[in-house]
Amino acid sequence: MDFLTQLWLPIVLSAAAVWIASAIVWMALPHHKDDHRKLPDEGAFAGALRSLNIPPGNYGFPYCGGHAQRNDPEFQKKWKEGPVGMLSLWPPNPSMGKNMVLTFVLYLVVSALIAYLGWAVLPHGGLMPPPTFGKVMQALGTAGVLAYSFAFIPNALWFGQYPRAIAMRVLDGIAYGLITGAIFAALWPGH
């Protein structure tokens, strides 16, 4: 756990910088405006959901509880005829503050794991010359890009996100990874 005492500042600063960058990306920049489309009749859809009184949660339809049900002719008919999809329902008026705090905590965890990786693979502690800014940036920036750009893609592919939305999130992740790498490189012990 020595890495935490040595790298606490870049952990906190990189998490904060990524949190701010992601806020700017989602609130001020236009490249995510087409990630979702408007329903053809949003009023009728919302009214139907209200009348069903479905609690907040994640739903798949048609529902398949296991492999045996997948082969059931009734399920197969529903699967072929459609509609087929996923539905995430939130409670009314979701807490933006809570979600922002949880996002920051996630970024802290990611930054701590990147710090741990850097501590494990890069020289530190005066035993060897400290790595160059470029070497720290290369190693930890790459780790940041991997963490922020690619972890979500399997779910995005399986659950039908638009290719453009996936590409925009990958670009966001590259920026977040480079921000993370630059902060660690600038604050690596011995610099």
N, C-alpha and C positions, 0 to 999 in steps of 0.2 A: 504493500500500500504506500510505499515511499513515493511512488509516482504522483499520488494525490497531493502530498505536501509540496512537491517540487513543481507541479503543473496545475495547481488549483486556479491560478489566474488565467492562463489561456483556456482552461476548461470553461470557466464562467464567462469570459469575454467572447469566446467563439460561440457558445450557446446563445448569449445575448445578441451577438451580431447576426447570427442566422435567424433568430426570432424576429429581429427588426427587419431584416431583408425579406423574410417570408411575409411579414405584415405589409411591407411596401408592394411586394409582388401581388398579393391578393387584394389589396385595397386600392392601389393607385395605378398599376400597370394593366393594359388591356388584353394581354395575351391569354387570359383564362376565361374571357367573356363567352366563348363558344363551347366551353367544356360540357354544358348541359343545354338541352333544348326545351322549349316550351311545349307543354302538352296541347294537343289539338283543342280540347275543351276542358281547361283546368278547373273551371267551376263545377262541371258535372263530375269530374274525377274526385275533387275534394269533397263534394257532397256525398258521393257514394262511399268514400272512406269514412266520413263522419257518421253516416248512417250505420255502418258496420261496427263502429266503436272498437276499432282495432287498437290495442295498446302499443305504445312505442316499442320498437324492436326491429329485428332484421328478419325478413321473410323471403322464402323462395317459393315460386309457383310454376308449375304444379309441385306440390310438396312430395318429396320422396324420402321416407324415413330409413331406407336401407336398400341393400342390393336386391333382396327378394321382391320388394315393392317395385323396383325398377323394371322388372319383367312382367308385372301385372298388366293385363291387356287394358284395363281402365286407365292406368297411369300412362301407358304408351299412347293411348288415344289422345289424352290431354296434352302430352308432350308434342305430338305431331300436329295437333290442331291449333295449339297456342291459346292465349298468349303464354309465353314463357319468360320468366324474368326474376329479378331480385327487387325487393322493396325495403327501404330503410325508412322507418317512421321515427321522428323525433318528438319529444314532448313539445307542446306549444311554447313559444317564446324561449328557445334554448338559451342557456347561460353562456354568452360569449366570454365573459370573464373566466369562468371555470375552464372552458376549452382553451383559452389563451394560456392559463397557468399550466394546464396539463401538457400543452405543446412545449412550453418552456422546459418543463421537467423532462420531457422526452429528449429535447435538444441537449440538456445537461447530461443525460445518460449516454447519448451518442458521443458527445465530446469527451466524456470520461473514458469510454471504450477506445476512442481514437488515441487519447493520451496514453492509455495502457499499452496499446499496440506500439506507439512510438517509443515508449520507455523500454519495451521488450526488444526492439530491433535497432534502435539508434543509440550511438554512444552518448553517455552522460556520466556525471560524477567525477570528472577529472582524470579518469583512467586513460582516456584517449582524447585527442583533440575533439572539440565539439563538432558535430556535423555542420555543414554549411547551411545557410538559409535555403538554398536551392534543394539540398538533399532532404531537409525536413519538409519543405513545401511539396516535393515530389512524393514522398512516402505518405504523409498525413493528409495532403490534399487528395491523393488518390483514394485513401481510406474514406475521406469525407464524401467524395463523389460516389463511391460505391454505396455508402450508407444512405445518402440522400436521393440518389438517382435510380437505383435498381431494385430496392427491397419491395416496392409496391407493384412492380410490373407483373409478376405472375397473377396476382389477384385482378389487376386491371385487364389482363388478357382473358382470364376465365370469366370475368363478370361483365365483359362487353363495353369497356370504356372506349371512347373514340380514339383512333390512332393519333390525331392531332393533340388531344388532351394528354395522352401518354407522353408524346414528344415534348410538349411544353413543360410537363413536370420533370422530365429528364433534364431539360435545360435549366430549370430552377435548381435542381439538385447539383448540377455542375457548378453553378454559381455558389451555392451554399458550401459545397466541398472545397472550392478554391478559397472562399472566405476563411473557412476553418483552417485549411493548410497554411494560409498566410499568417494568421494570428499565432498559430503554434510555432511557425518558423521564426517569427519576429521575437517571440518570448521564450524560445528554447533555452534551457539552462546553459550558460557559458557564452551566450551571445552578448 
